[in-house]
Amino acid sequence: MKTPARKRSQSDSSSIAGASLRKRTEMQPPFRPRDLLATDRFISFCADRGVQTSREQLEFYDRHNLIVPAVRVSRGYVLFRKVLIPHEGKPQWRLVFANDLTKFSPLKVDPKTYYDFGSISCGSSDWLAQYEERGVVSYPAREKYRPWGEDLMVRRSELPTSRKELGEGHFDFYARYQCFPLKEAQSSMVVEVRDETLFVDDESWLKIGRNLRRGIEGSLGYLQEAVLKHHRLMTLMSAIRDVLVDVYAEAGITFEAKLEVDPRDEENVDGLPQAEFRRKAEREAREDAGRDARDVIRLYEQESAPAEMRKVIAECGYSIEDVRRARQRAAHLASESDPTYRWTEFTERIPANLLRQARGDYALALEHYRIVNELGWVLRMLGDKPPTLKKLLVGSDAFGHCLVCGEPFQRKKRPWVTCGSPTCKHEHNKDLKRRLRSTRRLS
């Protein structure tokens, strides 16, 4: 006799919901306010780097706790009034801000008040703090998933005349480097359909669909772990960049102060024409400013950087070896995207103005190059001698997996098939001898 299934109680449901929310909270991406992009801009940012996505796909990943928006800012609402004012000799109804009503001398005023969503300004470096003070900032990963369609503005010919009718509106923001886990999630969701599959019957298609669903659901845990690894690296890179911003800001102050020197205050001892003397003086001022800025950075690298960088790395849960591996992986990902990586001299000499115009896979590779260069800078500050970008890129063409332990390694010579550890080399040599004996017996 079967025991009837126990009916799920309200406490059971709440505990399941609580566990789901805790799992979702873990997916909160790290970010810096200056790196946040509104959803539409994030989609364009990804498209420029060869990662095609859409609002529908991002909502899908949000619903399944994979790629969750970093920040959500409520748009609030703005009050409007409709006034009848003369325009080109004819009376015309216009919407004006309710607070600006006294600035007009309208022929007539509509007694109704109209509502619309407010705008959000994110141009300044501290823009997010201003909205946090108003209490309109939330974090989607710390809340239950909410379908995006609920917050879309009601589309109609006229603005609504009540707050309830307007509903709620918000902007979701993603961190720039969420394009990395997004690309990984997309690549894991790709399904290859062979030609013969197109001719199977309907029942077979249903079976294929069920198997695919189970496979995708089973891989969600793996994908979440992969996304969390990206988040961990993003945390480290954000901490490093905060340090770099402070250092270069100080160097920039020195640079700007030097450029404020007025060439007219200097003596024209060579008797040059005034225009030529001014150009020479300005060029010398820039050169002096550059030297001063480099001195500031060099002094920081020698005195403060080692201790500060060790603290940053430890706080982010990394070791020096972890940083080396992260740099090597970033170079490998760059080589997978960059069609020019085999000509590293060309890659390193592209002018900055052309780099800003890069699009597609190469633009994505440039994001990885930034990580490689910044982590290399950190390792040098710690007295390490990391391989150059060129060696990393050339070496990335020789990545392999050890035939014995299965761990990935970078070949220094083409014939290498093991990671080089004494144990693996010994096991590989034994295997070669066994194969040789088997071959002799067969012959």
Backbone torsions as a table, in degrees:
resi	resn	phi	psi	omega
1	MET	NA	130.3	-178.6
2	LYS	-77.5	138.9	174.8
3	THR	-80.7	127.3	-179.6
4	PRO	-61.9	141.2	179.8
5	ALA	-62.6	137.2	179.7
6	ARG	-69.4	131.0	180.0
7	LYS	-68.7	132.2	-177.9
8	ARG	-68.1	124.3	-179.4
9	SER	-82.5	171.3	180.0
10	GLN	-66.0	-34.7	179.6
11	SER	-67.9	-36.6	176.2
12	ASP	-62.0	-44.7	-179.6
13	SER	-62.1	-41.1	-178.9
14	SER	-68.4	-35.3	178.9
15	SER	-68.4	-38.4	177.1
16	ILE	-64.3	-43.7	178.6
17	ALA	-63.1	-38.5	179.5
18	GLY	-65.3	-40.9	178.6
19	ALA	-65.0	-39.6	178.6
20	SER	-63.6	-39.9	-179.6
21	LEU	-68.4	-37.4	177.3
22	ARG	-62.7	-41.1	178.0
23	LYS	-63.1	-39.4	179.2
24	ARG	-67.1	-38.7	-179.1
25	THR	-60.7	-33.2	178.9
26	GLU	-62.3	-23.1	-176.0
27	MET	-87.0	8.5	177.1
28	GLN	-61.8	117.2	-179.3
29	PRO	-78.1	142.6	172.5
30	PRO	-71.3	156.4	-179.2
31	PHE	-161.7	161.8	166.2
32	ARG	-116.1	139.6	-177.5
33	PRO	-52.0	-34.6	-177.4
34	ARG	-71.7	-14.6	-178.8
35	ASP	-100.7	5.4	-177.7
36	LEU	-83.5	140.1	177.9
37	LEU	-129.9	133.9	173.8
38	ALA	-60.6	157.6	-171.7
39	THR	-51.3	-49.2	-178.2
40	ASP	-63.9	-38.9	178.1
41	ARG	-69.4	-35.7	177.8
42	PHE	-64.3	-39.3	177.4
43	ILE	-62.0	-43.7	177.8
44	SER	-66.2	-40.4	178.6
45	PHE	-58.9	-45.8	179.1
46	CYS	-66.3	-42.3	-179.7
47	ALA	-60.8	-38.2	177.9
48	ASP	-64.3	-19.8	-179.7
49	ARG	-108.0	20.0	174.7
50	GLY	77.7	11.6	178.4
51	VAL	-109.1	100.9	-176.4
52	GLN	-84.4	127.6	178.1
53	THR	-146.1	-179.7	-178.0
54	SER	-152.6	168.9	177.2
55	ARG	-60.7	-38.8	-179.0
56	GLU	-63.9	-41.7	179.9
57	GLN	-69.2	-41.3	178.9
58	LEU	-62.9	-37.5	177.0
59	GLU	-66.0	-37.5	177.1
60	PHE	-59.9	-46.8	179.9
61	TYR	-68.0	-33.7	175.8
62	ASP	-64.6	-43.7	-178.1
63	ARG	-63.4	-33.3	-178.4
64	HIS	-98.5	17.0	173.0
65	ASN	58.1	44.3	177.6
66	LEU	-108.8	-68.7	177.8
67	ILE	-111.0	99.4	-174.3
68	VAL	-103.2	136.8	177.0
69	PRO	-53.0	143.7	-178.1
70	ALA	-73.7	-41.8	-173.1
71	VAL	-143.2	146.9	173.5
72	ARG	-126.2	129.0	-179.2
73	VAL	-119.1	121.6	178.3
74	SER	-69.5	137.5	-176.2
75	ARG	-81.8	-17.1	-176.4
76	GLY	66.1	-163.2	-179.9
77	TYR	-143.6	159.3	-179.6
78	VAL	-127.3	140.9	-179.7
79	LEU	-94.9	136.1	177.4
80	PHE	-125.2	153.7	170.1
81	ARG	-125.3	152.5	179.9
82	LYS	-105.3	126.4	-177.1
83	VAL	-125.1	150.7	176.7
84	LEU	-101.2	113.7	-177.6
85	ILE	-129.6	152.7	177.8
86	PRO	-71.5	136.5	178.9
87	HIS	-142.8	115.0	-179.0
88	GLU	54.5	42.5	175.3
89	GLY	82.1	-0.1	179.7
90	LYS	-127.2	143.7	176.8
91	PRO	-70.8	140.6	-176.9
92	GLN	-146.6	137.7	178.4
93	TRP	-79.8	131.9	179.1
94	ARG	-133.8	147.7	173.7
95	LEU	-90.9	131.8	178.0
96	VAL	-131.4	156.5	175.7
97	PHE	-60.5	138.8	-178.0
98	ALA	-59.2	-36.0	-179.9
99	ASN	-69.9	-19.6	-178.2
100	ASP	-96.9	10.1	-175.6
101	LEU	-60.4	-35.7	-177.7
102	THR	-71.6	-13.2	-179.6
103	LYS	-80.3	-9.3	-177.4
104	PHE	-110.4	159.2	172.5
105	SER	-119.2	74.2	-173.0
106	PRO	-75.0	152.7	174.3
107	LEU	-71.5	-30.2	-178.3
108	LYS	-158.2	149.7	179.5
109	VAL	-123.6	127.5	175.7
110	ASP	-69.4	128.0	-178.2
111	PRO	-67.7	-17.2	-178.3
112	LYS	-75.7	151.8	172.1
113	THR	-106.9	133.2	-177.7
114	TYR	-108.3	148.4	-175.3
115	TYR	-119.3	141.4	173.8
116	ASP	-145.9	160.8	178.5
117	PHE	-72.1	145.9	176.3
118	GLY	-79.8	162.0	178.7
119	SER	-93.5	168.6	179.6
120	ILE	-127.8	130.8	178.6
121	SER	-106.1	122.1	-178.7
122	CYS	-126.2	36.4	-177.8
123	GLY	-84.0	-33.8	-176.6
124	SER	-82.1	162.3	-177.3
125	SER	-70.0	-25.2	-178.4
126	ASP	-108.4	26.9	-173.5
127	TRP	-61.8	-36.5	-176.7
128	LEU	-68.3	-36.3	179.8
129	ALA	-61.1	-36.0	179.6
130	GLN	-62.8	-39.8	179.7
131	TYR	-77.3	-29.2	175.4
132	GLU	-64.6	-37.4	176.9
133	GLU	-62.2	-30.3	179.4
134	ARG	-84.0	-7.0	178.8
135	GLY	73.8	29.0	-178.2
136	VAL	-111.4	11.4	-179.6
137	VAL	-103.8	133.5	175.1
138	SER	-137.6	170.9	-176.4
139	TYR	-125.1	108.6	-174.3
140	PRO	-54.5	-33.2	-178.3
141	ALA	-67.3	-21.1	-178.5
142	ARG	-95.2	5.5	179.7
143	GLU	-125.0	165.5	173.9
144	LYS	-66.8	148.2	178.2
145	TYR	-59.4	135.3	178.9
146	ARG	-125.0	121.5	-179.2
147	PRO	-51.9	135.7	-176.2
148	TRP	-64.4	-31.2	-175.8
149	GLY	-61.0	-23.0	-178.3
150	GLU	-65.6	-26.6	-173.4
151	ASP	-104.0	8.9	177.3
152	LEU	-74.1	141.7	179.9
153	MET	-64.7	138.9	177.3
154	VAL	-65.6	121.6	-178.0
155	ARG	-89.8	119.2	178.9
156	ARG	-155.7	168.9	-176.8
157	SER	-70.2	-29.1	-179.6
158	GLU	-125.4	154.8	176.8
159	LEU	-68.7	149.3	178.2
160	PRO	-66.9	157.9	-177.2
161	THR	-108.7	14.4	176.2
162	SER	-146.3	152.8	179.8
163	ARG	-64.0	-39.0	-179.6
164	LYS	-64.8	-40.0	-179.1
165	GLU	-67.7	-31.7	179.2
166	LEU	-67.1	-39.7	-178.3
167	GLY	82.1	-159.6	-178.0
168	GLU	-110.7	143.2	177.6
169	GLY	-135.5	144.2	179.0
170	HIS	-151.2	166.4	171.6
171	PHE	-114.9	130.9	171.1
172	ASP	-94.5	140.9	179.8
173	PHE	-123.3	138.2	176.1
174	TYR	-112.8	150.4	172.8
175	ALA	-77.4	144.5	-177.5
176	ARG	-49.6	-46.3	-171.1
177	TYR	-82.8	9.2	169.4
178	GLN	-72.5	-7.6	175.0
179	CYS	-66.1	-26.7	178.6
180	PHE	-67.0	-56.2	177.6
181	PRO	-64.8	-28.1	176.8
182	LEU	-62.0	-44.9	179.4
183	LYS	-63.2	-40.0	179.7
184	GLU	-66.5	-40.8	178.5
185	ALA	-63.8	-41.5	179.7
186	GLN	-62.4	-44.3	-177.6
187	SER	-65.1	-28.6	179.1
188	SER	-79.3	-16.8	-178.6
189	MET	-95.1	-0.4	-178.4
190	VAL	-76.2	131.9	178.5
191	VAL	-118.9	128.3	179.2
192	GLU	-89.7	126.6	178.1
193	VAL	-110.2	117.0	-179.8
194	ARG	-81.0	161.8	-174.5
195	ASP	-56.6	-44.0	-174.9
196	GLU	-66.8	-22.8	-179.5
197	THR	-64.5	-27.4	-177.0
198	LEU	-65.4	-18.2	-174.3
199	PHE	-106.2	12.1	178.9
200	VAL	-77.1	161.7	-178.0
201	ASP	-79.4	173.4	-175.1
202	ASP	-61.9	-40.3	-179.2
203	GLU	-63.3	-38.5	178.1
204	SER	-66.3	-37.8	177.4
205	TRP	-62.0	-41.3	178.1
206	LEU	-61.9	-41.6	179.1
207	LYS	-64.9	-42.5	177.6
208	ILE	-60.5	-43.4	-179.7
209	GLY	-61.7	-41.4	178.9
210	ARG	-64.7	-42.1	179.1
211	ASN	-64.7	-41.0	177.9
212	LEU	-61.9	-43.2	-179.4
213	ARG	-60.6	-45.9	178.9
214	ARG	-62.6	-39.9	179.9
215	GLY	-64.1	-43.0	180.0
216	ILE	-67.3	-43.7	178.8
217	GLU	-62.4	-36.3	178.2
218	GLY	-69.4	-26.4	-178.9
219	SER	-88.6	-5.3	-177.8
220	LEU	-62.1	-39.9	178.9
221	GLY	-61.7	-43.3	177.3
222	TYR	-61.9	-43.1	-179.3
223	LEU	-64.1	-40.4	178.7
224	GLN	-61.9	-40.4	177.3
225	GLU	-63.2	-40.7	179.0
226	ALA	-63.7	-41.2	178.5
227	VAL	-64.5	-40.0	179.5
228	LEU	-63.7	-33.1	175.6
229	LYS	-64.4	-40.5	175.9
230	HIS	-63.2	-42.2	179.1
231	HIS	-60.2	-39.8	-179.9
232	ARG	-63.1	-43.0	177.8
233	LEU	-67.2	-38.7	177.8
234	MET	-61.1	-37.2	177.6
235	THR	-62.0	-45.8	178.9
236	LEU	-62.9	-46.7	-177.5
237	MET	-65.1	-37.1	178.3
238	SER	-64.2	-42.2	179.2
239	ALA	-64.5	-41.5	178.9
240	ILE	-64.1	-43.4	-177.1
241	ARG	-68.2	-31.7	175.3
242	ASP	-62.5	-39.6	176.7
243	VAL	-66.3	-44.9	-179.4
244	LEU	-61.9	-40.0	-179.8
245	VAL	-59.7	-43.4	-179.7
246	ASP	-64.1	-42.4	-178.6
247	VAL	-65.1	-48.3	-177.5
248	TYR	-71.3	-26.2	175.1
249	ALA	-65.4	-42.1	178.2
250	GLU	-65.5	-41.9	177.1
251	ALA	-64.3	-35.8	179.2
252	GLY	-65.4	-36.1	177.3
253	ILE	-61.4	-44.2	177.2
254	THR	-60.8	-42.8	-178.6
255	PHE	-62.2	-49.4	-178.2
256	GLU	-65.6	-39.4	-179.1
257	ALA	-62.1	-38.3	-179.7
258	LYS	-68.2	-36.1	-178.8
259	LEU	-72.5	-14.2	179.3
260	GLU	-76.5	-6.7	178.4
261	VAL	-62.9	128.8	-179.1
262	ASP	-88.5	119.7	-179.3
263	PRO	-56.6	-23.7	-178.6
264	ARG	-68.3	-17.8	179.0
265	ASP	-80.0	-10.2	-178.4
266	GLU	-97.8	156.8	-175.8
267	GLU	-89.3	132.5	179.2
268	ASN	-87.1	77.7	-174.2
269	VAL	-71.9	-24.0	-177.9
270	ASP	-87.7	-2.7	-179.6
271	GLY	63.3	34.2	-179.0
272	LEU	-74.2	155.6	171.7
273	PRO	-56.8	148.5	-171.4
274	GLN	-57.2	-43.7	-177.8
275	ALA	-64.5	-42.4	180.0
276	GLU	-68.4	-38.8	177.5
277	PHE	-61.9	-40.4	180.0
278	ARG	-65.2	-43.3	179.0
279	ARG	-62.5	-41.6	179.9
280	LYS	-64.6	-43.5	-179.3
281	ALA	-64.9	-40.7	179.4
282	GLU	-67.2	-38.3	178.3
283	ARG	-64.1	-43.1	179.2
284	GLU	-64.9	-37.0	178.4
285	ALA	-63.8	-40.9	178.1
286	ARG	-65.3	-41.1	179.4
287	GLU	-64.3	-42.5	177.8
288	ASP	-63.8	-41.3	180.0
289	ALA	-64.0	-41.0	178.1
290	GLY	-62.0	-41.4	177.6
291	ARG	-63.3	-43.3	179.2
292	ASP	-61.8	-42.5	179.8
293	ALA	-63.8	-42.9	178.9
294	ARG	-64.2	-35.6	178.4
295	ASP	-64.2	-40.8	178.7
296	VAL	-61.8	-45.5	-178.7
297	ILE	-67.4	-42.0	-179.8
298	ARG	-63.2	-40.3	178.8
299	LEU	-63.7	-40.9	178.1
300	TYR	-64.0	-43.1	-179.2
301	GLU	-61.8	-34.5	-176.7
302	GLN	-80.9	-36.8	-170.5
303	GLU	-103.1	-52.6	-170.0
304	SER	-99.4	-29.7	-170.2
305	ALA	-59.3	-47.9	-174.7
306	PRO	-55.5	-50.8	-178.1
307	ALA	-65.8	-41.5	-177.7
308	GLU	-66.8	-41.3	-179.2
309	MET	-69.3	-38.0	176.3
310	ARG	-61.6	-39.1	179.0
311	LYS	-65.6	-44.3	179.9
312	VAL	-61.8	-45.3	-178.2
313	ILE	-63.7	-43.3	-179.5
314	ALA	-66.2	-41.6	-179.5
315	GLU	-63.6	-28.2	179.1
316	CYS	-88.6	4.3	176.9
317	GLY	76.9	23.4	-179.8
318	TYR	-108.1	157.1	167.9
319	SER	-111.8	172.2	178.9
320	ILE	-61.9	-39.0	178.9
321	GLU	-65.5	-37.1	176.4
322	ASP	-60.6	-40.6	179.6
323	VAL	-64.1	-41.5	178.3
324	ARG	-60.9	-45.0	-179.0
325	ARG	-66.2	-39.1	179.0
326	ALA	-63.4	-39.1	178.8
327	ARG	-66.5	-41.9	179.6
328	GLN	-65.1	-40.2	179.2
329	ARG	-66.1	-40.2	178.3
330	ALA	-61.5	-38.8	177.6
331	ALA	-65.9	-38.9	178.9
332	HIS	-64.4	-43.7	178.3
333	LEU	-64.2	-36.9	177.4
334	ALA	-63.0	-42.5	-177.9
335	SER	-66.9	-29.0	177.6
336	GLU	-70.0	-29.8	-177.1
337	SER	-94.6	-34.1	-169.2
338	ASP	-84.3	115.0	179.0
339	PRO	-72.3	-9.8	-176.5
340	THR	-108.2	7.3	-169.3
341	TYR	-64.2	-23.1	179.1
342	ARG	-69.5	-20.1	177.0
343	TRP	-108.8	69.3	-172.4
344	THR	-63.8	-30.3	177.6
345	GLU	-61.4	-39.6	177.8
346	PHE	-66.1	-43.6	-178.4
347	THR	-59.5	-41.0	-174.9
348	GLU	-78.5	-11.8	-174.9
349	ARG	-110.3	10.1	178.6
350	ILE	-71.1	129.0	-179.5
351	PRO	-59.3	151.0	-176.1
352	ALA	-60.7	-36.9	-178.3
353	ASN	-66.4	-30.7	176.6
354	LEU	-76.5	-33.7	177.8
355	LEU	-61.1	-37.8	-178.9
356	ARG	-67.7	-20.7	179.7
357	GLN	-92.3	-0.4	-176.9
358	ALA	-64.0	145.1	179.2
359	ARG	-138.6	163.1	173.7
360	GLY	74.1	-147.9	-174.8
361	ASP	-60.6	-36.9	-178.9
362	TYR	-65.6	-37.5	177.6
363	ALA	-64.1	-38.3	176.7
364	LEU	-66.0	-39.1	177.9
365	ALA	-61.9	-37.3	179.0
366	LEU	-61.7	-34.3	176.8
367	GLU	-63.5	-40.2	177.4
368	HIS	-68.3	-37.2	178.9
369	TYR	-61.3	-37.3	177.8
370	ARG	-59.0	-43.1	179.3
371	ILE	-64.9	-43.8	179.1
372	VAL	-58.4	-47.5	-176.7
373	ASN	-67.4	-41.7	-178.5
374	GLU	-69.6	-39.1	176.7
375	LEU	-68.5	-34.5	174.6
376	GLY	-62.7	-39.6	177.0
377	TRP	-61.4	-43.0	179.5
378	VAL	-62.9	-45.2	-178.6
379	LEU	-63.6	-39.0	178.1
380	ARG	-65.5	-35.1	177.7
381	MET	-62.9	-27.4	-178.2
382	LEU	-92.2	10.4	177.6
383	GLY	84.0	6.8	178.4
384	ASP	-80.9	163.1	175.7
385	LYS	-122.3	76.9	-176.9
386	PRO	-69.0	151.5	176.7
387	PRO	-63.2	150.1	-180.0
388	THR	-68.0	165.1	177.6
389	LEU	-58.4	-39.6	-179.3
390	LYS	-61.1	-46.0	-179.5
391	LYS	-65.0	-38.6	178.5
392	LEU	-63.4	-43.9	-177.7
393	LEU	-68.1	-43.6	178.5
394	VAL	-66.4	-40.0	179.6
395	GLY	-68.0	-27.5	-177.9
396	SER	-66.1	-17.6	176.3
397	ASP	-76.1	-8.0	-177.0
398	ALA	-119.0	27.5	176.5
399	PHE	-70.9	143.0	177.6
400	GLY	-153.1	179.0	176.9
401	HIS	-118.7	136.0	-178.7
402	CYS	-60.5	131.2	-179.2
403	LEU	-68.1	-17.7	-177.4
404	VAL	-97.2	-60.5	-175.5
405	CYS	-92.7	-15.8	178.1
406	GLY	83.0	-3.3	-178.8
407	GLU	-73.8	144.7	177.5
408	PRO	-69.9	148.4	176.9
409	PHE	-152.6	167.0	-178.8
410	GLN	-110.7	119.5	-178.3
411	ARG	-71.4	132.0	170.8
412	LYS	-91.5	-19.9	174.5
413	LYS	-135.6	145.1	-175.3
414	ARG	-56.2	-41.1	-175.0
415	PRO	-70.1	-11.5	-175.1
416	TRP	-62.5	131.9	178.5
417	VAL	-126.5	-1.9	175.8
418	THR	-121.9	167.6	-178.4
419	CYS	-74.1	-11.3	176.6
420	GLY	99.3	-5.3	178.5
421	SER	-69.2	148.5	-177.9
422	PRO	-56.4	-39.4	-178.7
423	THR	-63.4	-47.2	-178.3
424	CYS	-66.8	-39.6	178.2
425	LYS	-63.0	-41.2	179.9
426	HIS	-64.0	-45.4	180.0
427	GLU	-64.5	-37.9	-179.8
428	HIS	-67.1	-41.0	178.5
429	ASN	-63.7	-41.1	176.8
430	LYS	-60.9	-41.9	-179.9
431	ASP	-64.3	-40.9	178.3
432	LEU	-61.3	-40.5	-179.7
433	LYS	-66.0	-40.1	178.0
434	ARG	-62.5	-43.6	179.3
435	ARG	-61.9	-40.2	-179.4
436	LEU	-63.8	-42.9	179.0
437	ARG	-63.5	-40.2	-179.9
438	SER	-63.8	-39.9	-179.7
439	THR	-64.8	-39.7	-179.6
440	ARG	-66.8	-37.9	179.9
441	ARG	-66.0	-39.5	-179.5
442	LEU	-66.9	-33.8	-179.2
443	SER	-79.4	NA	NA
